C-alpha cells in the first residue's frame, strides 16, 4: 500500500467526509460513520447504513502513486417511501478539508465544451467540473471523476456528485474518482489516467493505443466558416479553384453541416440536398479528387443523425424504424440496442463510403446524455451509442473520424477506438478577440484530454486579425491543421508558415500545453503572458501570447518547459524577431508584447563532435520561414559559428 498517498487521502479527503443520499419523493439522508477493512492494496470503507439502505461501501484501490475510488450502494427493496436514487444527484460527497495553494479546474462551459477555472479552494469549484489539479506545497494532486456502470461523476462547489440521469435506480456501482500525486503536474495527470486504465476504471484505450489517421498529416480545409449551412457544390469548387490559383496545398476537405437532406432540423434521408448539390454527392467528391487533387474528403453529421434526430414523417424513418426509438419527448433517435443502432449507421455510412467519403466529423455528441435522460442511465446509453457508431466508422472508414462537441466524460470515457477529438469550442471569426478564449480552452483542456485523444484545436481563418496568433497556435499544437477560409479570403503566407511547402503538417509529439509557471495562473486576469510548449524528439518549442488588454512585460523562464534537459545547451530561434540565442534550462529572458502580441521560439539541442570544445558544434535547424519547424523532416545541419 502507498501509505503516504493513502494517509493524505484519509486525513484530507476522508476527514469530515460526509455522504448524502438523495432518494425520489424527497427522501434524503446522510452517512458519516464507517468501518475500515484493509486487504492488501484495497481499502473498503463500510458505512453504517440507515433505514433505507441495505449497504453502502466505498472501495479504495491503491497504486504506487494513484488511487481509484468505487462505490457499491444498494437500497432496500419495496420500501414505501423510497423507490430509488434521484436522477441528478443520487449521491453527493463532501471533499474533505484540503486547502490547496492553487487549483486548476475544468468545468462545463456549456453541455459540450470545457473551460479552465482558477481558484483557491473547493468551495469555488464551478458546477459541472470534471478535472481538478491541486497544488499543495511541492506536490500536485490530480482528481478525475469517472463514469461508473450506471452513473457519471462531477465536482460542484466542494462536493462530488453521482448522476445517473434516471430515477428509480436502487443499485449504484462502479468507479467514480481517481486521485494521483506527483511533483510534476503533468505527471500527476498522466499517472492518474494510466493507473485508472490499468485496473479497468477507464475502460477505453489511452492515446498510446490510438492512431491518428495518416491523412491528417496534410493541410486541410473545412467548409463551415466559409459557408455555414449554405454550402453548395458550386461554392466548394470556387474555393478549390482559389486554392489551386494561390498554390495552397490542400490535402483534405470536410463538407460540414448543410449538405444533408433535412426537415425542421431532423434528418429525412441519407442522400444530399440536391438543390445544393445537383450533381449528387458521388460526382462532387469524384471531381474534388480527380480535378483538384484532394486526397481525402469527409462529411459532417450529428451524433443522432441531425440536431433534432430523425424525421418521423420521412421515408428514412419508415425504412429504419426497427433501428430507431422514440424518446418520451417525441425525438426519434438511434436504438438503445447496440446492434440495431449499428445497422442504422452502417446503412448510412456504407452509402457515404460508396460515394467516395473517406472520413466523418461527428458533432453534437454531448447532447446525447440529455436526450436519453429518463430512459436509461446516461453513462450506459452513451457507451452503447459510441460502440454502435464506431463499429460502423471502423467498418466503412477505417476508423477515421473527428469527434466533436463531445467533451463530457460520458463521451470522453466511452469511445472504443476513435483517435481525434475536438478540444475546444468553435473558432468564431466574427467574435471580438475570440482567439483568447479559443487559445485558453485548447491549451488547458489538452492537459487532461490529450491523455486519451489527439486533440483537434479546430479550424481558423488565414486572413483575419488573429491570423498570426492562430497560425502559431496551430503550428505548435500537435493537432491537425486546417482553415475554414471563405471565398477570396485565403492568404498563402500565413498558411504556409504553419506547414511544409508541400502541405505536410509538422506534428509535434503532444498536444500543446501551458508551461509550468502558467498551469495554475489565470494569465488574462493577472496580466501575464500565456506560455505554451511542445516538443519533437529532442527539439522543443515555446510560444508566448499576450491575452491581456494592454502591453505586457513578463519573463520566459526556459526551466518551466517540461522535459527540457538540465544537462544540455540549446539554440533558440524566435520567428518574429529572426534572432538566434544560446540558452539552457537555467536561463530566462524578458519579453514585452503588445496587445494580442505573440512570440514563438524553436529550440534545438547543440550537438558537439568534441565534447570539450565548441569547435564544429552544430544544430539540426528547421526552415526558419516556418513558425514551428522542430518536427520538420527537412532540417539542415547548421554550425553554431554561422548563426551566433
C-alpha positions in Angstrom: 0.0 0.0 0.0 1.1 3.6 -0.8 0.9 4.8 2.8 1.9 8.3 2.0 -0.8 8.9 -0.6 -3.5 7.0 1.4 -2.5 8.9 4.5 -3.1 12.1 2.6 -6.4 10.9 1.3 -7.6 9.7 4.7 -6.6 12.8 6.5 -7.8 15.3 4.0 -10.4 13.7 1.7 -12.0 11.3 4.2 -11.6 13.8 7.1 -15.1 15.3 7.7 -16.1 13.3 4.6 -19.9 13.0 4.5 -22.2 11.2 2.2 -25.7 12.4 1.4 -28.2 10.1 -0.2 -31.0 11.8 -2.3 -33.9 9.5 -3.0 -37.1 10.0 -5.0 -40.1 11.5 -3.3 -37.8 13.9 -1.4 -36.3 11.4 0.9 -32.7 12.0 1.8 -30.2 11.2 4.5 -26.5 11.4 5.5 -23.8 8.9 6.3 -20.6 9.7 8.1 -19.6 6.7 10.3 -17.8 3.8 8.7 -15.5 0.8 9.5 -12.4 0.3 7.5 -11.2 -3.0 6.2 -7.7 -3.3 4.6 -6.9 -6.1 2.2 -3.5 -5.6 0.5 -3.8 -2.6 -1.7 -7.6 -2.3 -1.3 -9.4 -0.4 1.5 -13.1 -0.9 2.0 -15.0 1.8 3.9 -18.3 0.2 5.1 -20.7 2.9 6.1 -23.2 2.1 8.8 -26.5 2.1 6.8 -29.6 4.0 7.6 -33.2 2.6 7.4 -33.3 2.9 3.6 -30.1 1.1 2.9 -29.0 -2.5 2.5 -25.4 -1.4 2.4 -23.1 1.5 1.3 -19.5 0.8 0.6 -16.6 3.0 -0.8 -13.7 0.9 -2.1 -10.3 2.5 -2.5 -7.9 0.7 -4.9 -4.3 1.8 -4.3 -1.5 2.0 -6.8 2.1 3.3 -6.4 1.1 6.9 -6.9 -2.7 6.9 -7.6 -5.9 5.7 -6.0 -9.2 4.8 -7.6 -12.4 5.0 -5.6 -15.5 2.9 -6.4 -19.0 2.8 -4.9 -21.3 -0.2 -4.2 -24.6 1.0 -2.7 -27.9 -0.8 -2.5 -31.2 0.5 -1.3 -33.7 -1.8 0.5 -36.3 -3.2 -1.9 -40.0 -2.5 -1.8 -39.8 0.4 0.6 -42.9 2.6 0.8 -41.0 5.9 1.0 -38.2 5.3 -1.5 -38.1 3.8 -4.9 -34.6 4.6 -6.0 -31.9 7.3 -6.1 -32.8 10.6 -7.7 -31.6 11.0 -11.3 -29.5 14.2 -10.8 -27.6 13.8 -7.5 -28.4 10.4 -6.2 -25.3 10.6 -4.0 -23.2 13.6 -3.0 -20.0 13.5 -1.1 -18.0 16.3 0.5 -14.4 16.7 -0.5 -12.9 17.0 3.0 -10.6 19.8 4.2 -7.9 20.1 1.5 -6.6 23.6 1.4 -4.7 24.0 -1.9 -2.2 26.6 -2.7 -3.7 26.8 -6.1 -6.3 24.9 -8.1 -6.9 24.4 -11.8 -10.4 23.1 -12.6 -12.0 22.2 -15.9 -15.7 22.9 -16.0 -18.6 22.7 -18.5 -18.7 26.0 -20.4 -21.9 24.5 -21.9 -23.1 21.0 -22.5 -20.3 20.2 -25.0 -17.2 22.1 -24.1 -14.9 22.6 -21.1 -13.1 25.7 -19.8 -10.5 26.2 -17.1 -11.2 27.5 -13.7 -8.5 29.1 -11.5 -9.5 29.1 -7.8 -8.1 28.7 -4.3 -10.5 26.3 -2.6 -13.0 23.6 -3.3 -16.0 25.8 -2.4 -15.4 27.9 -5.5 -15.4 24.9 -7.9 -17.8 25.6 -10.7 -20.7 23.2 -11.2 -20.1 20.6 -13.8 -16.3 20.4 -13.3 -14.6 17.1 -14.3 -10.9 17.6 -13.7 -9.0 19.1 -10.8 -5.3 19.8 -10.5 -4.4 20.8 -6.9 -1.1 22.4 -5.9 -0.2 21.8 -2.3 3.4 22.7 -1.4 5.8 20.8 -3.7 3.1 18.3 -4.7 0.4 18.2 -7.3 -2.7 16.1 -6.9 -5.0 15.3 -9.8 -8.6 14.3 -9.2 -10.5 12.8 -12.1 -14.2 12.0 -11.9 -15.1 8.7 -13.7 -18.1 7.1 -15.2 -19.5 4.0 -13.3 -21.7 1.3 -14.6 -24.8 3.5 -14.3 -23.7 7.0 -13.4 -21.3 9.8 -14.1 -19.5 11.9 -11.6 -18.9 15.6 -11.4 -17.5 18.2 -9.0 -19.7 21.1 -7.7 -18.8 23.6 -5.0 -16.8 21.4 -2.7 -18.8 18.3 -3.4 -18.7 15.2 -5.7 -22.0 14.3 -7.3 -23.1 11.0 -8.8 -25.6 11.5 -11.6 -27.4 8.6 -13.2 -29.8 10.6 -15.4 -32.6 8.1 -14.5 -34.8 8.0 -11.4 -35.5 4.8 -9.6 -32.1 3.1 -9.7 -31.7 1.2 -6.5 -28.1 -0.1 -7.0 -25.2 2.3 -7.8 -22.0 0.6 -8.7 -18.6 1.3 -10.3 -15.6 3.5 -10.1 -16.2 7.2 -9.6 -12.9 9.0 -8.8 -9.2 8.7 -9.5 -6.6 10.6 -7.5 -2.9 10.8 -8.1 0.2 12.7 -6.8 3.5 13.9 -8.3 5.9 16.8 -8.0 5.1 17.4 -11.8 1.5 18.4 -12.5 1.6 16.8 -16.0 2.9 13.5 -14.5 0.1 13.6 -11.9 -2.4 13.7 -14.7 -0.7 11.1 -16.8 -0.2 8.7 -13.8 -3.8 9.1 -12.9 -5.1 8.0 -16.3 -2.5 5.2 -16.5 -3.5 3.6 -13.2 -7.2 4.0 -13.8 -6.8 2.3 -17.1 -4.6 -0.5 -15.7 -7.3 -1.5 -13.2 -10.2 -1.1 -15.7 -11.7 2.1 -14.2 -11.1 3.7 -17.6 -12.5 1.1 -20.0 -11.3 2.6 -23.3 -7.8 2.9 -24.8 -5.4 5.7 -23.8 -3.7 7.7 -26.5 -0.7 5.4 -27.0 -3.2 2.7 -28.2 -4.9 5.1 -30.6 -3.7 6.1 -34.1 -4.3 9.4 -35.8 -5.4 8.8 -39.4 -2.4 9.4 -41.6 -4.0 11.9 -43.9 -4.2 14.4 -41.0 -0.5 14.9 -41.6 -1.6 17.0 -44.5 -3.1 20.5 -44.6 -6.9 20.7 -44.8 -10.0 23.0 -45.4 -13.4 22.9 -43.8 -16.5 24.5 -45.4 -18.1 25.6 -42.1 -17.0 29.2 -41.6 -16.8 29.7 -45.3 -20.5 29.0 -46.0 -22.0 27.8 -42.7 -25.2 25.8 -43.6 -25.4 27.4 -47.0 -22.7 25.2 -48.5 -23.1 24.2 -52.2 -21.1 22.2 -54.7 -20.6 25.4 -56.7 -19.2 27.2 -53.7 -16.8 24.3 -52.9 -15.5 24.2 -56.5 -15.0 28.0 -56.5 -13.0 27.8 -53.3 -10.9 24.9 -54.6 -10.2 27.0 -57.7 -8.8 29.7 -55.4 -6.6 27.3 -53.6 -5.2 26.0 -56.9 -4.6 29.5 -58.2 -2.8 30.6 -55.0 -0.8 27.4 -54.8 -2.1 26.5 -51.3 -1.5 22.7 -50.9 -4.9 21.5 -49.5 -4.8 17.7 -49.0 -8.2 17.1 -47.4 -11.6 18.7 -47.1 -14.6 18.5 -44.7 -18.0 19.2 -46.2 -19.6 20.5 -43.0 -23.3 21.0 -42.0 -25.6 22.0 -44.8 -25.2 19.2 -47.3 -27.8 16.8 -45.9 -31.5 16.1 -46.5 -33.3 17.6 -43.6 -36.7 18.9 -42.5 -37.2 21.1 -39.5 -33.8 20.2 -38.0 -34.3 16.5 -38.5 -32.6 14.0 -40.8 -35.0 13.0 -43.6 -32.7 11.0 -45.8 -29.2 9.6 -46.3 -28.5 11.5 -49.5 -27.5 15.1 -50.2 -29.8 18.1 -50.6 -30.0 18.0 -54.5 -30.8 21.7 -54.6 -27.4 22.5 -53.2 -25.6 19.5 -54.8 -27.4 18.9 -58.1 -24.6 16.6 -59.4 -25.0 14.3 -56.4 -22.5 13.6 -53.7 -20.6 10.9 -55.6 -20.0 13.1 -58.6 -19.0 16.1 -56.4 -16.4 14.1 -54.5 -15.0 12.5 -57.6 -14.5 16.0 -59.1 -12.8 17.2 -55.9 -10.4 14.3 -56.1 -9.8 14.0 -59.8 -9.7 17.6 -60.9 -8.4 19.3 -57.7 -6.2 16.7 -56.3 -8.0 16.5 -52.9 -6.8 13.3 -51.4 -9.5 12.7 -48.7 -13.0 14.1 -48.4 -15.0 13.9 -45.2 -18.6 14.8 -44.4 -20.3 16.1 -41.2 -23.2 14.6 -39.4 -24.6 14.8 -35.9 -24.3 12.0 -33.3 -28.0 11.3 -33.7 -28.2 12.0 -37.4 -29.1 15.7 -37.3 -29.6 18.2 -34.5 -33.1 17.0 -33.6 -32.8 13.4 -34.6 -34.6 11.6 -37.4 -37.7 12.9 -39.1 -40.6 10.6 -38.1 -42.6 11.6 -41.2 -39.8 10.7 -43.7 -39.2 7.6 -45.9 -36.0 7.2 -44.0 -37.9 6.6 -40.8 -40.1 4.0 -42.5 -37.0 2.2 -43.8 -35.1 2.3 -40.5 -38.0 2.2 -38.0 -36.7 -1.1 -36.4 -33.3 0.6 -35.7 -34.7 3.7 -34.0 -36.6 4.6 -30.9 -38.7 7.5 -29.8 -37.9 9.3 -26.5 -40.6 10.4 -24.1 -40.2 13.9 -25.6 -41.0 12.6 -29.1 -37.5 12.8 -30.5 -36.5 9.9 -32.8 -33.0 8.6 -32.1 -30.9 5.5 -32.9 -31.9 2.4 -31.0 -30.6 1.8 -27.5 -29.9 -1.8 -28.7 -26.3 -1.6 -29.9 -26.7 -4.0 -32.8 -29.8 -2.2 -34.1 -28.1 1.2 -33.8 -25.1 -0.2 -35.7 -27.5 -1.3 -38.5 -28.7 2.3 -38.9 -25.2 3.7 -39.0 -23.9 1.0 -41.3 -26.7 1.6 -43.8 -25.9 5.3 -44.0 -22.1 5.0 -43.8 -21.9 2.3 -46.4 -23.8 4.6 -48.8 -21.4 7.5 -48.0 -18.4 5.3 -48.5 -19.7 4.2 -51.9 -20.0 8.0 -52.7 -16.3 8.3 -52.0 -16.4 9.7 -48.5 -13.2 8.9 -46.6 -13.9 10.1 -43.1 -16.5 11.8 -40.8 -16.9 14.6 -38.5 -19.5 13.6 -35.9 -20.9 16.5 -34.0 -23.3 17.2 -31.1 -22.1 14.2 -29.0 -22.6 15.5 -25.5 -26.2 16.4 -26.2 -26.9 12.7 -26.2 -27.0 12.4 -22.4 -29.8 14.9 -22.1 -31.7 13.3 -25.0 -31.9 9.9 -23.4 -32.2 11.0 -19.8 -35.0 9.2 -18.0 -34.9 6.3 -20.4 -31.6 4.6 -19.5 -28.7 5.6 -17.2 -27.0 8.1 -19.4 -23.4 6.7 -18.9 -24.7 3.3 -20.1 -26.6 4.9 -23.0 -23.6 6.8 -24.2 -21.4 3.7 -24.1 -24.0 1.9 -26.3 -24.2 4.8 -28.7 -20.4 5.2 -29.1 -19.9 1.5 -29.6 -22.5 1.3 -32.3 -21.4 4.3 -34.3 -17.7 3.4 -34.0 -18.3 -0.1 -35.2 -19.7 1.4 -38.4 -17.0 4.0 -38.7 -14.4 1.3 -38.3 -16.0 -0.9 -41.0 -16.7 1.8 -43.5 -13.9 4.4 -43.0 -11.2 2.6 -41.2 -12.0 4.4 -38.0 -11.3 7.9 -39.5 -13.4 10.4 -37.6 -13.2 13.7 -35.8 -15.3 13.6 -32.6 -16.9 17.0 -31.9 -19.0 18.7 -29.3 -18.2 15.7 -27.0 -16.0 16.7 -24.0 -18.4 15.4 -21.4 -16.7 12.5 -19.6 -19.7 10.3 -20.6 -18.4 10.7 -24.1 -14.7 11.0 -23.5 -14.6 7.7 -21.5 -16.9 5.8 -23.9 -15.2 5.8 -27.3 -13.6 2.5 -28.1 -11.2 3.5 -30.9 -11.6 6.9 -32.5 -8.4 9.0 -32.1 -9.1 12.6 -32.9 -11.4 14.7 -30.6 -12.2 18.5 -30.7 -10.5 20.2 -27.8 -12.4 23.5 -27.6 -15.5 25.4 -28.6 -15.6 26.6 -32.2 -13.3 29.2 -33.7 -15.6 32.2 -34.0 -14.1 34.6 -36.6 -16.7 37.3 -36.0 -16.4 37.3 -32.2 -14.3 40.2 -31.0 -10.9 38.9 -29.7 -12.4 35.4 -29.7 -9.0 33.9 -30.2 -8.1 34.5 -26.5 -10.9 32.1 -25.3 -10.1 29.7 -28.1 -6.4 29.6 -27.1 -7.1 29.3 -23.4 -9.6 26.5 -23.8 -7.3 24.5 -26.1 -4.1 24.6 -24.1 -5.7 23.9 -20.7 -8.1 21.3 -21.9 -5.2 19.5 -23.5 -3.7 18.8 -20.1 -6.3 16.0 -19.5 -7.9 15.5 -22.9 -4.6 14.5 -24.5 -4.3 11.5 -22.2 -6.8 9.7 -24.4 -7.1 11.7 -27.7 -5.1 13.6 -30.3 -6.6 17.0 -29.6 -8.2 18.9 -32.6 -7.6 22.6 -32.0 -10.3 23.4 -34.6 -10.0 25.4 -37.9 -9.0 29.1 -38.3 -9.0 31.9 -40.8 -5.8 32.8 -42.6 -7.0 36.3 -43.4 -8.1 37.6 -40.0 -7.0 39.9 -37.2 -5.8 36.8 -35.3 -4.2 35.0 -38.3 -0.7 35.1 -36.9 -1.7 34.1 -33.4 -3.9 31.3 -34.8 -1.2 30.1 -37.1 1.4 29.9 -34.3 -1.1 28.1 -32.0 -1.8 25.5 -34.8 1.9 25.1 -35.6 2.8 24.3 -32.0 -0.5 22.4 -31.3 0.4 18.9 -32.3 -3.1 19.0 -33.9 -4.4 18.6 -37.4 -4.1 22.0 -39.2 -6.9 23.2 -41.3 -8.6 26.5 -42.2 -12.2 27.4 -42.9 -11.5 30.4 -45.1 -14.2 32.0 -47.1 -14.0 32.5 -50.9 -11.3 35.0 -51.7 -10.0 35.1 -48.2 -7.1 32.7 -48.1 -3.6 34.1 -47.5 -0.8 31.8 -48.6 1.8 33.5 -46.4 0.1 32.8 -43.1 -0.9 29.3 -44.1 2.5 28.2 -45.5 4.2 29.3 -42.3 2.3 26.5 -40.4 3.2 23.6 -42.8 5.9 22.3 -45.1 5.8 23.8 -48.6 4.2 20.6 -49.9 1.4 20.8 -47.3 2.8 18.3 -44.8 2.0 19.2 -41.2 5.0 19.2 -38.8 3.2 17.5 -36.0 4.8 17.8 -32.5 4.8 14.9 -30.1 2.0 16.1 -27.8 -0.9 18.5 -27.7 0.4 21.9 -26.7 0.0 22.7 -23.0 0.9 25.7 -20.7 4.4 25.9 -19.3 4.8 25.0 -15.6 4.5 28.6 -14.4 1.2 29.1 -16.2 -0.6 25.8 -15.2 -2.3 27.4 -12.2 -2.2 31.0 -13.4 -5.1 33.0 -14.9 -2.8 34.9 -17.3 -5.5 37.2 -18.6 -6.6 38.3 -15.1 -3.0 38.6 -13.8 -1.6 40.4 -16.9 0.9 37.6 -17.6 1.9 36.1 -20.9 0.3 32.8 -21.6 3.2 30.5 -22.5 2.7 27.2 -24.3 5.1 24.4 -25.0 5.6 21.3 -27.1 8.4 19.1 -28.3 9.5 16.9 -31.2 12.1 14.3 -30.1 15.0 16.3 -28.6 13.7 19.6 -30.0 11.3 22.0 -28.2 9.1 24.9 -28.9 7.6 27.6 -26.7 5.1 30.3 -27.7 4.1 33.4 -25.6 0.7 35.0 -26.2 -0.4 38.3 -24.8 -4.0 37.6 -23.7 -4.4 40.9 -21.7 -5.9 44.2 -22.9 -2.6 46.1 -22.6 1.1 45.7 -23.3 2.6 43.1 -21.0 6.2 42.5 -19.9 6.9 39.1 -18.5 9.7 36.6 -18.0 10.1 33.5 -20.2 11.9 31.0 -17.9 13.2 28.2 -20.1 13.2 25.9 -17.0 9.4 26.0 -17.0 9.4 24.0 -20.2 8.7 20.4 -19.0 11.3 17.8 -20.2 13.9 20.4 -21.3 17.2 18.8 -20.2 19.2 20.4 -17.4 22.4 18.9 -18.9 22.1 20.3 -22.4 22.7 23.6 -24.1 20.3 24.8 -26.9 20.0 27.3 -29.6 16.7 29.1 -29.7 15.3 30.9 -32.8 12.5 33.4 -32.4 10.4 33.6 -35.6 9.2 37.2 -35.5 12.5 38.9 -34.5 14.5 36.5 -36.6 17.1 36.2 -33.8 19.2 33.2 -32.6 20.3 32.9 -29.0 22.1 30.4 -26.9 20.0 29.2 -23.9 19.8 26.5 -21.3 17.4 25.2 -18.6 18.6 27.7 -16.0 18.2 30.9 -18.2 15.3 33.2 -18.8 14.6 36.2 -21.0 12.3 39.2 -20.6 9.6 39.6 -23.2 7.4 42.7 -23.9 4.4 42.0 -26.1 1.7 44.5 -27.2 -2.0 43.7 -27.1 -2.6 40.4 -29.0 1.2 40.0 -29.5 2.9 36.7 -29.9 6.4 35.3 -29.9 7.5 31.8 -30.7 10.8 30.0 -30.2 12.1 26.9 -31.8 14.7 25.3 -29.5 17.4 22.9 -30.8 20.0 20.9 -28.8 23.6 21.8 -29.6 25.5 18.8 -30.9 29.2 18.8 -30.2 31.5 16.5 -32.2 34.1 17.3 -29.5 32.6 17.3 -26.0 35.3 19.6 -24.6 35.0 22.3 -27.3 32.5 24.3 -29.3 34.6 23.7 -32.4 32.4 22.2 -35.1 29.3 22.4 -32.8 26.0 22.5 -34.7 22.3 22.1 -34.6 19.8 20.5 -37.0 17.9 23.6 -38.0 14.4 23.6 -39.3 13.1 26.0 -42.0 13.2 29.5 -40.4 10.4 30.7 -42.6 8.0 28.4 -40.6 6.6 29.2 -37.2 7.5 25.9 -35.6 9.6 23.7 -37.8 11.0 21.5 -35.0 9.2 18.4 -36.4 10.2 19.0 -40.0 11.9 16.1 -41.9 13.8 18.7 -43.9 16.1 20.0 -41.1 19.7 21.0 -42.2 23.0 21.0 -40.3 23.9 24.5 -39.2 27.2 25.4 -37.5 26.9 27.4 -34.3 29.6 29.7 -35.6 27.4 30.6 -38.6 24.4 31.8 -36.6 25.8 33.4 -33.4 
